[in-house]
Amino acid sequence: MSRGPVRIAPSILACDFSRLGEELEAVGKAGADWIHIDVMDGHFVPNLTIGPPVVEAVRRSSDLPLDVHLMIEAPERYVEAYVGAGADRLGVHAETCPHLQRSVAQIREAGAKACVVLNPSTPPEAVEWVLGDVDQVLVMTVNPGFGGQRFIASCLPKIATLRRWIDERGLEVALEVDGGVAAGTIGDASRAGADVFVAGTAVFGADDYAAAIAGLRDEAERAR
């Protein structure tokens, strides 16, 4: 299987929430491929963010695919709520799902693409057995809970391992990275095998969103 196209997914965690609709319109016009939404519960990660009503508001404000990342305990309780709110892709952490294959099936049955997520300290073997059941794998390249953190380069071999498994098995699985993605790191992540890149401050912290997205895309494509 050939790799999918480079996709840039700005994370609204870094946007100006007082201007949410305007920010979504701006990154859409600037060339974003997906919108990434970080959901945190204050338990699994040390922060508290948003619930389904905000996802609904984002859905009303953007036609882009919504890539919703559940950094929460017992995510199976909320799958239908987030898919119903507008999530096109829904990610759950392998660390929070004792019945991971069941959770993946639940997401698909609800009508969304299923994504499994790995923290930096979690080995790729934790999701190897469900690769044939998912649409996407997200490798966290920071410890989740806060934006603006430094990229953890030691996660690169994990990305490369997952890329190899996906290719060897002929799977159509998007390989995403999230955390510290910026001009100086996106090339390494792309070279390792990622094809979807979540960028928060690298986009929303820039003066020119279009230039920031184009620059990230160019670096990722040149590194392939």
C-alpha positions as CSV (number, residue, x, y, z in Angstrom):
1,M,0.0,0.0,0.0
2,S,1.2,3.5,-0.8
3,R,1.2,6.1,2.0
4,G,-1.7,8.5,2.2
5,P,-1.2,12.2,1.4
6,V,0.3,14.5,4.0
7,R,-2.5,16.0,6.1
8,I,-2.2,18.9,8.5
9,A,-4.7,18.9,11.4
10,P,-4.6,22.2,13.4
11,S,-5.5,21.6,17.1
12,I,-8.1,24.0,18.4
13,L,-6.5,23.6,21.9
14,A,-4.2,26.4,20.8
15,C,-6.8,28.7,19.2
16,D,-8.5,31.7,20.6
17,F,-11.7,30.3,21.9
18,S,-13.3,33.7,22.2
19,R,-13.2,33.7,18.3
20,L,-13.7,30.0,17.7
21,G,-15.8,30.3,14.6
22,E,-13.5,32.8,13.0
23,E,-10.4,30.7,13.9
24,L,-12.0,27.6,12.3
25,E,-12.9,29.6,9.1
26,A,-9.3,31.0,9.0
27,V,-7.5,27.7,9.2
28,G,-10.0,26.2,6.7
29,K,-9.2,28.9,4.2
30,A,-5.5,28.5,5.0
31,G,-5.4,24.9,3.8
32,A,-6.0,22.8,6.9
33,D,-7.0,19.2,6.0
34,W,-8.7,18.2,9.3
35,I,-9.6,19.9,12.6
36,H,-8.1,18.2,15.7
37,I,-10.1,18.4,18.9
38,D,-8.5,17.4,22.2
39,V,-10.9,16.2,24.9
40,M,-9.4,16.0,28.4
41,D,-11.2,14.9,31.6
42,G,-8.8,16.0,34.4
43,H,-8.3,12.4,35.4
44,F,-6.5,10.5,32.6
45,V,-4.6,13.7,31.9
46,P,-4.0,16.7,34.2
47,N,-6.2,19.1,32.4
48,L,-9.9,19.7,31.6
49,T,-11.1,20.9,28.2
50,I,-14.3,20.4,26.3
51,G,-17.3,18.2,25.8
52,P,-19.8,17.3,23.1
53,P,-21.4,20.8,22.9
54,V,-18.2,22.4,21.8
55,V,-17.7,19.6,19.2
56,E,-21.2,20.4,17.9
57,A,-20.2,24.1,17.7
58,V,-17.1,23.2,15.7
59,R,-19.2,21.0,13.4
60,R,-21.5,23.9,12.7
61,S,-18.5,26.2,11.9
62,S,-16.4,23.9,9.7
63,D,-16.9,21.5,6.9
64,L,-13.5,19.8,7.5
65,P,-13.3,16.3,9.0
66,L,-13.3,16.5,12.8
67,D,-10.5,14.4,14.4
68,V,-11.6,14.0,18.0
69,H,-9.0,12.7,20.5
70,L,-10.5,11.4,23.8
71,M,-7.9,11.7,26.5
72,I,-10.4,10.4,29.1
73,E,-11.1,7.4,31.3
74,A,-13.8,5.0,30.2
75,P,-14.1,6.5,26.8
76,E,-16.6,3.8,25.8
77,R,-19.2,5.7,27.8
78,Y,-19.0,8.7,25.5
79,V,-18.4,7.3,22.0
80,E,-22.0,7.8,20.8
81,A,-22.2,11.3,22.3
82,Y,-19.0,12.5,20.5
83,V,-19.9,10.8,17.2
84,G,-23.4,12.3,17.5
85,A,-21.9,15.7,18.1
86,G,-20.0,15.5,14.8
87,A,-16.8,13.5,15.2
88,D,-15.7,12.0,11.9
89,R,-12.7,10.3,13.5
90,L,-12.6,9.3,17.1
91,G,-9.5,8.3,19.0
92,V,-9.3,6.3,22.2
93,H,-6.2,5.5,24.2
94,A,-5.0,1.9,24.4
95,E,-4.1,2.7,28.0
96,T,-7.7,3.4,29.0
97,C,-9.5,0.6,27.1
98,P,-9.3,-2.9,28.7
99,H,-11.4,-4.2,25.8
100,L,-9.7,-2.3,23.0
101,Q,-11.1,-4.2,20.1
102,R,-14.7,-3.8,21.5
103,S,-14.1,0.0,21.8
104,V,-12.9,0.2,18.2
105,A,-15.9,-1.7,17.0
106,Q,-18.1,0.6,19.0
107,I,-16.7,3.6,17.3
108,R,-17.2,2.1,13.8
109,E,-20.7,1.0,14.7
110,A,-21.5,4.6,15.8
111,G,-20.5,5.8,12.3
112,A,-17.0,7.2,12.8
113,K,-13.5,6.2,11.7
114,A,-11.8,4.4,14.6
115,C,-8.4,5.6,15.9
116,V,-6.2,4.1,18.7
117,V,-3.8,6.3,20.6
118,L,-0.5,5.5,22.3
119,N,1.2,7.6,25.0
120,P,5.0,8.0,24.6
121,S,5.8,5.3,27.1
122,T,3.4,2.7,25.5
123,P,5.0,0.3,23.1
124,P,3.6,-0.2,19.6
125,E,2.8,-3.9,20.5
126,A,-0.1,-2.5,22.5
127,V,-2.0,-1.9,19.3
128,E,-0.4,-4.4,16.9
129,W,-3.2,-6.9,17.3
130,V,-5.9,-4.4,16.4
131,L,-4.2,-2.8,13.4
132,G,-6.5,-4.7,11.0
133,D,-9.6,-3.3,12.8
134,V,-8.7,0.5,12.9
135,D,-8.6,3.4,10.5
136,Q,-5.9,5.3,12.2
137,V,-3.2,5.1,14.8
138,L,-2.1,8.2,16.7
139,V,1.3,8.3,18.3
140,M,1.7,10.9,21.0
141,T,5.0,12.6,20.8
142,V,4.5,14.5,24.1
143,N,2.9,13.3,27.3
144,P,-0.7,14.4,26.8
145,G,-2.5,17.0,28.8
146,F,-1.0,20.3,27.7
147,G,-0.2,22.1,24.4
148,G,3.1,23.7,23.5
149,Q,5.4,20.9,24.8
150,R,8.7,19.7,23.3
151,F,8.7,16.9,20.8
152,I,10.0,13.6,22.2
153,A,12.4,12.3,19.6
154,S,12.6,8.9,21.2
155,C,9.1,8.2,19.8
156,L,10.4,8.1,16.3
157,P,11.3,4.4,16.3
158,K,7.8,3.6,17.4
159,I,6.4,5.5,14.4
160,A,8.8,3.6,12.1
161,T,7.7,0.3,13.5
162,L,4.0,1.1,13.0
163,R,4.7,2.3,9.5
164,R,6.4,-1.0,8.7
165,W,3.6,-3.1,10.1
166,I,1.0,-1.1,8.3
167,D,2.8,-1.4,5.0
168,E,3.8,-5.1,5.4
169,R,0.1,-6.0,6.0
170,G,-1.2,-3.9,3.2
171,L,-3.5,-1.9,5.5
172,E,-5.2,1.4,4.8
173,V,-4.4,3.0,8.2
174,A,-3.5,6.6,8.7
175,L,-0.5,7.2,10.9
176,E,-0.8,10.4,12.9
177,V,1.5,12.2,15.3
178,D,0.6,14.8,17.9
179,G,2.8,16.8,20.2
180,G,5.6,19.3,19.5
181,V,5.0,19.2,15.8
182,A,6.7,22.2,14.3
183,A,9.0,23.3,11.5
184,G,12.0,21.6,13.2
185,T,10.3,18.3,14.0
186,I,7.7,17.5,11.3
187,G,10.4,16.3,8.8
188,D,11.7,13.7,11.3
189,A,8.1,12.4,12.0
190,S,7.3,12.2,8.3
191,R,10.6,10.4,7.5
192,A,9.7,7.9,10.2
193,G,6.4,7.2,8.5
194,A,3.7,9.5,9.7
195,D,1.3,11.0,7.3
196,V,-1.1,13.1,9.5
197,F,0.3,15.8,11.7
198,V,-1.5,17.6,14.5
199,A,-0.1,21.1,15.0
200,G,-1.4,23.5,17.6
201,T,0.9,26.4,18.4
202,A,2.8,25.9,15.2
203,V,-0.4,27.0,13.4
204,F,-2.5,29.1,15.8
205,G,0.6,30.8,17.2
206,A,1.7,32.0,13.7
207,D,0.9,35.4,12.2
208,D,0.1,33.8,8.9
209,Y,-1.9,30.5,9.2
210,A,-1.7,29.8,5.4
211,A,2.1,30.2,5.4
212,A,2.5,28.1,8.5
213,I,0.4,25.2,7.1
214,A,2.1,25.4,3.7
215,G,5.5,25.3,5.4
216,L,4.7,22.3,7.5
217,R,3.2,20.5,4.5
218,D,6.3,21.2,2.4
219,E,8.7,19.9,5.1
220,A,6.7,16.8,5.6
221,E,6.4,16.1,1.9
222,R,10.2,16.7,1.3
223,A,11.1,14.3,4.1
224,R,9.2,11.3,2.7
